[in-house]
Amino acid sequence: MRAKIGDWYAVYPSISFAAPAIAASVPLPESCCDAHSTPEQKFRFGLLSFGKLMKQYTQRISKCVSTNTPIPPKLAEKMTMLSTASARRRDIAFSHILTIAISSFHHTVRNFGHSQVFWRQVRTAGFLVHFESLLSSYAHEHAQIEDLYDAVKMLQNVSVRITRNPPGAGRMPLRILFRRRQYVVEFSLTDHIRGTIPSDAFGASVRLVPILITQGVDEMQSFAYRFKTEELQRTINQRSLRTLEQYAENVTSNVDTRLDVVLIKRLMKTLKIAMRRETRGTNRDEFSNGDDDDDDSDDNVEGMSNRKNVDALLLSSQLVRELRGGRITTCAEGVGRTSMAITLEHSILLRLKHQLRDDVFYDSLRTTRTVGVQRSNAIKNSGSSMYTLSSLQRALLPNLLKPPVGTYFS
């Protein structure tokens, strides 16, 4: 998003994408499925579930070795097939996520790369990459969260380096170096951007600091709460919160970055409170006044919507922007829920940074969703300008994430 201030533009880069959907191409091997499993259940296993199964097989093999018992041929076959499927699935997910993360760093450099303060921060503390997930923790999207989280964790082993000249063979602008599970991504910039970069920034390695904040918001997340399958979401968020808190403490304490330390600490405190609400299972939209142009009268529907922790998404995104991090948003298809989240963040940025009045906030939000660039994004991704949401899905979305009437499939 760009907001004009006199002759200048304030730029707030965001990247959206569809989360990796690998279950169909690399499902759980048939030999590893339980005898009572249905064909659909094997698509609900992600990389974290693969790892748990692998740990069980390893323990069984270790027991056989310790007791001098022959290893059952079927167990060895299961372990081999599962190991192969895990490696293939991880390669697909990681290549997807690595591309997105490097794009986020590139966009951030285009906006902050002229500043010595920015380079001092990222060389010392690393570059914060914030993945915001709207995937539900139920059914096949549960597997997508597992794959996404596994790939995001692998970004901890990635460093980025900007070069003066194209580093790749044949003057390709990018190359990836790999050694002992450590990755270094080198790339060059266009002449226009390269001329604004401080000379000491070239060749310096910047490590990535990835976090994943995930909150399901659709009807499938309502099922997750009903059947109590949201533990994975809660665990991921708590781990990411610790990483975010450590990064904020590192940046504000050890680096002269000219950040608003008071605001960052206040946002961090409020985010921790919002995360604690998740463990209690209660939450209301902090920025919502309850007004909506299509009020739902079903108390059960409203209760399920209010339990979805929108505050955690909004607060974490604002905190990451204050820390000059990269912002990335995803859902299953990268169109419906993602568009609602991005337009909401843009309207909040206009209110916080550009004096958008509270009495026109909802008009602004409705306008950006009705005639904004996300409608064009929907056409490019699905061939239709309508958001990929049904009336039932809309009814179970939190108020702040509901598309305007006439912009979704009824």
C-alpha positions in Angstrom: 0.0 0.0 0.0 1.2 3.6 -0.7 -0.2 6.6 1.1 0.7 10.1 -0.3 2.1 12.7 2.0 2.6 16.0 0.1 5.1 15.1 -2.6 6.2 11.9 -0.8 4.7 8.4 -0.6 4.6 6.3 2.6 5.0 2.7 1.4 3.8 -0.4 3.4 4.9 -3.5 1.5 2.9 -6.7 2.0 3.1 -10.0 0.3 0.3 -12.5 0.0 0.4 -16.1 -1.2 -1.5 -19.4 -1.1 -0.1 -21.7 1.5 1.7 -24.9 0.2 -0.9 -27.6 -0.5 1.3 -30.7 -0.8 -0.9 -33.3 0.7 -2.4 -34.4 -2.7 1.0 -34.8 -4.4 3.0 -36.2 -1.5 0.5 -37.8 0.9 1.2 -40.1 3.8 2.5 -43.4 2.3 -0.2 -46.1 2.2 1.9 -48.5 4.2 2.1 -46.0 7.1 -1.6 -45.5 7.3 -3.5 -47.0 10.2 -5.7 -50.0 9.2 -8.8 -48.1 10.3 -7.9 -44.9 8.5 -10.1 -43.6 5.8 -8.6 -42.5 2.4 -9.3 -38.9 3.3 -7.4 -39.0 6.6 -4.0 -39.5 5.0 -4.3 -35.9 3.6 -4.6 -34.5 7.1 -1.0 -35.5 7.9 1.6 -32.7 7.6 5.4 -32.7 8.2 5.0 -32.5 12.0 2.9 -35.6 11.9 5.4 -37.3 9.6 8.1 -36.5 12.2 6.1 -38.0 15.0 5.6 -41.2 13.0 9.3 -41.3 12.2 10.2 -40.9 15.9 7.9 -43.9 16.7 9.5 -46.0 14.0 13.0 -45.1 15.2 12.1 -46.0 18.8 10.8 -49.4 17.6 14.0 -50.1 15.6 16.2 -49.0 18.5 14.3 -51.4 20.8 14.9 -54.2 18.3 18.6 -53.4 18.1 19.0 -53.2 21.9 17.3 -56.6 22.4 19.0 -58.2 19.4 15.6 -58.8 17.8 15.5 -58.8 13.9 14.0 -55.6 12.5 10.6 -56.5 10.9 10.9 -56.0 7.1 7.6 -54.1 7.0 8.8 -51.6 9.6 12.0 -50.9 7.7 9.9 -50.4 4.5 7.6 -48.0 6.3 10.5 -46.0 7.6 12.2 -45.8 4.2 9.0 -44.7 2.4 8.2 -42.2 5.2 11.7 -40.7 5.1 11.5 -40.3 1.3 8.0 -38.7 1.4 9.2 -36.3 4.2 12.2 -35.2 2.3 10.3 -34.6 -0.8 7.5 -32.8 1.0 10.0 -30.6 2.9 11.8 -29.7 -0.3 8.6 -28.5 -1.9 7.4 -26.5 1.1 10.8 -24.9 1.9 11.5 -23.8 -1.7 8.0 -22.2 -1.7 8.6 -20.4 1.6 12.2 -19.4 0.9 11.1 -17.6 -2.3 8.5 -15.6 -0.4 10.9 -14.7 2.4 13.5 -13.4 0.0 10.9 -11.4 -1.9 9.9 -9.8 1.4 13.5 -8.9 2.2 13.9 -7.4 -1.3 10.8 -5.3 -0.9 11.9 -4.0 2.5 15.4 -3.1 1.1 13.7 -1.1 -1.6 12.1 1.0 1.1 14.6 1.1 3.9 17.8 0.1 2.2 19.1 3.7 1.9 19.2 4.0 5.7 22.4 3.2 7.7 20.1 2.6 10.7 18.2 -0.2 9.0 21.5 -2.0 8.0 22.8 -1.6 11.5 19.7 -3.2 12.8 19.6 -6.2 10.5 23.3 -6.9 10.6 23.1 -7.1 14.4 19.7 -8.6 15.1 18.7 -10.1 11.8 15.8 -9.4 9.5 12.4 -10.3 11.1 10.1 -12.2 8.7 6.5 -12.3 9.9 4.2 -15.0 8.4 0.5 -14.3 9.2 -1.6 -17.4 8.6 -5.4 -17.6 8.3 -5.4 -21.4 7.9 -7.8 -23.3 10.2 -6.5 -26.0 12.4 -9.0 -28.6 11.2 -9.0 -31.2 8.4 -6.7 -30.7 5.4 -5.7 -27.2 6.4 -4.3 -28.6 9.6 -1.7 -30.4 7.4 -1.0 -27.2 5.6 -0.2 -25.4 8.9 2.2 -28.3 9.8 4.0 -27.9 6.4 4.1 -24.2 6.7 5.4 -24.2 10.2 8.1 -26.7 9.3 9.2 -24.6 6.3 9.2 -21.4 8.3 11.4 -22.9 11.0 13.9 -23.9 8.3 14.3 -20.2 7.5 16.3 -19.9 10.7 19.2 -21.5 8.7 19.1 -18.8 6.0 21.2 -15.7 5.6 20.9 -13.1 2.8 23.7 -11.2 1.2 23.5 -8.3 -1.3 26.2 -8.2 -4.0 27.3 -5.4 -6.3 27.3 -7.6 -9.3 25.0 -10.5 -10.4 26.3 -13.5 -8.4 24.9 -16.3 -10.5 26.3 -18.1 -13.6 25.6 -16.2 -16.8 25.1 -13.0 -14.7 22.0 -14.3 -13.2 20.8 -11.9 -10.4 20.6 -14.6 -7.7 22.3 -17.8 -6.4 21.9 -20.0 -3.4 24.9 -21.4 -1.5 24.3 -24.5 0.7 26.5 -26.2 3.3 25.6 -28.4 6.3 22.0 -27.3 6.3 23.0 -23.6 6.2 21.8 -21.5 3.2 23.2 -18.2 1.9 21.1 -16.4 -0.7 23.0 -13.9 -2.7 21.3 -11.5 -5.1 22.0 -8.2 -6.8 19.7 -5.1 -7.1 18.7 -2.9 -10.0 21.0 0.0 -10.7 18.4 2.5 -9.4 18.2 0.7 -6.0 21.8 -0.2 -5.8 22.8 3.4 -6.0 21.0 4.2 -2.7 22.5 1.4 -0.7 25.4 2.2 1.7 28.7 0.8 0.5 29.2 -1.3 3.7 25.9 -3.1 3.2 27.2 -5.0 0.2 28.6 -8.4 1.1 27.3 -8.3 4.7 25.3 -11.4 5.8 21.9 -10.8 7.2 20.2 -13.8 9.0 16.5 -14.3 8.8 14.4 -14.4 12.0 11.1 -16.0 11.0 7.9 -16.2 13.0 4.5 -17.6 12.2 1.3 -16.2 13.8 -1.6 -18.3 12.8 -5.3 -17.9 13.5 -8.1 -19.7 11.7 -11.1 -17.5 10.9 -13.4 -19.5 8.7 -16.1 -22.1 9.4 -13.5 -24.9 9.6 -11.9 -23.1 12.6 -15.3 -23.1 14.3 -15.2 -26.9 13.9 -11.7 -26.9 15.3 -12.9 -25.1 18.5 -15.9 -27.4 18.7 -13.8 -30.6 18.4 -10.8 -29.1 20.3 -8.2 -29.5 17.6 -6.7 -26.0 18.0 -3.7 -27.1 20.1 -1.3 -26.8 17.2 -2.3 -23.2 16.5 -1.8 -22.3 20.2 1.6 -24.0 20.4 2.9 -22.3 17.2 1.7 -18.9 18.4 3.3 -19.2 21.8 6.7 -20.2 20.3 6.5 -17.4 17.8 5.6 -14.9 20.6 8.8 -15.9 22.5 10.9 -15.3 19.3 9.2 -12.0 18.7 9.8 -10.9 22.2 13.5 -11.8 22.1 13.9 -10.0 18.9 12.2 -6.8 20.1 14.3 -6.9 23.3 17.5 -7.4 21.3 16.8 -4.6 18.9 15.6 -2.0 21.4 18.3 -2.8 24.0 21.5 -3.4 21.9 21.1 -1.5 18.7 20.8 2.3 18.0 17.9 1.8 15.6 15.9 5.0 16.4 12.7 3.0 16.9 9.8 4.0 19.0 10.8 1.9 22.0 7.8 3.0 24.2 5.3 2.0 21.5 7.1 -1.3 20.8 7.0 -2.3 24.5 3.3 -1.3 24.8 2.4 -3.3 21.7 4.4 -6.3 23.0 2.6 -6.2 26.3 -0.8 -5.9 24.6 0.0 -8.8 22.3 0.9 -11.0 25.2 -2.4 -10.3 26.8 -4.2 -11.1 23.5 -2.3 -14.4 23.3 -3.3 -15.3 26.9 -7.0 -14.8 25.8 -6.5 -17.5 23.3 -5.6 -20.0 26.0 -8.8 -19.1 27.8 -10.8 -19.3 24.6 -12.4 -15.9 24.8 -11.9 -12.9 22.6 -13.8 -10.0 21.1 -12.7 -7.9 18.1 -10.8 -5.0 19.7 -11.2 -2.6 16.8 -14.9 -3.5 16.1 -17.8 -1.5 17.4 -20.2 -4.3 16.6 -21.7 -2.6 13.6 -22.0 -4.7 10.5 -24.2 -4.3 7.4 -25.4 -7.9 7.6 -26.0 -8.6 11.3 -26.0 -12.2 12.4 -28.8 -13.1 14.8 -27.6 -16.6 15.6 -25.9 -16.4 19.1 -23.9 -19.6 18.4 -22.5 -18.2 15.2 -21.6 -15.0 16.8 -19.9 -16.8 19.7 -17.8 -18.9 17.4 -16.7 -15.8 15.5 -15.8 -13.9 18.6 -13.6 -16.7 19.8 -11.2 -16.2 16.8 -8.3 -14.1 18.0 -8.2 -11.3 15.5 -6.4 -9.1 18.0 -3.4 -11.3 17.9 -3.2 -10.9 14.1 -3.6 -7.1 14.2 -1.2 -6.4 17.1 1.5 -8.7 15.7 1.4 -7.1 12.3 1.6 -3.6 13.8 4.5 -4.6 16.0 6.4 -6.2 13.1 6.0 -3.0 11.0 7.4 -0.9 13.9 10.4 -3.3 14.0 10.9 -2.8 10.2 10.2 -6.5 9.6 8.7 -8.1 6.5 4.9 -8.8 6.4 3.5 -11.9 4.7 -0.1 -13.1 4.7 -1.4 -16.4 3.6 -4.5 -18.6 3.6 -5.4 -21.8 1.6 -6.0 -20.0 -1.7 -4.5 -16.6 -1.1 -7.6 -14.7 -2.2 -10.6 -14.6 0.2 -9.4 -14.5 3.8 -6.0 -13.1 2.8 -7.7 -10.1 1.0 -9.8 -9.4 4.0 -6.8 -9.4 6.3 -4.7 -7.2 4.0 -7.5 -4.6 3.5 -8.1 -4.5 7.3 -4.4 -3.8 8.0 -4.3 -1.1 5.4 -7.3 0.7 6.9 -5.8 0.4 10.3 -2.5 1.9 9.0 -4.4 4.8 7.5 -6.0 5.4 10.9 -2.8 5.0 12.9 -0.4 6.8 10.6 -2.4 9.1 8.3 -5.2 10.5 10.5 -8.1 8.5 9.0 -11.1 9.5 11.1 -12.8 6.9 13.2 -16.2 7.8 11.8 -15.1 6.9 8.2 -13.0 3.8 9.1 -15.6 1.3 8.2 -16.5 3.2 5.0 -12.8 3.1 4.0 -12.6 -0.6 4.8 -15.7 -1.3 2.7 -14.5 0.8 -0.2 -11.1 -0.9 -0.4 -12.7 -4.3 -0.4 -15.3 -3.3 -3.0 -13.2 -1.4 -5.6 -9.6 -1.9 -4.3 -6.7 -3.7 -5.8 -7.7 -7.0 -4.1 -10.5 -7.4 -6.6 -7.9 -7.4 -9.4 -5.9 -9.9 -7.4 -8.9 -12.1 -7.1 -9.3 -12.1 -10.9 -5.7 -13.0 -11.5 -5.9 -15.9 -9.0 -9.4 -17.3 -9.6 -10.6 -15.8 -12.8 -13.4 -13.9 -11.0 -13.5 -10.6 -9.1 -15.7 -12.2 -6.4 -13.9 -13.3 -3.2 -13.8 -17.0 -2.8 -16.1 -17.0 0.2 -19.7 -18.3 0.6 -22.5 -16.9 2.6 -22.0 -19.6 5.3 -18.3 -18.8 5.4 -19.0 -15.1 5.7 -21.5 -15.7 8.6 -18.7 -17.4 10.6 -16.0 -14.9 9.9 -15.2 -12.2 12.6 -17.0 -8.9 11.9 -13.8 -7.1 10.8 -13.0 -9.8 8.2 -16.4 -10.0 6.5 -16.5 -9.0 2.8 -19.1 -6.4 1.8 -22.4 -7.7 0.3 -22.1 -8.3 -3.4 -18.4 -9.1 -3.4 -18.6 -12.8 -2.5 -20.4 -15.9 -3.8 -23.8 -16.1 -2.3 
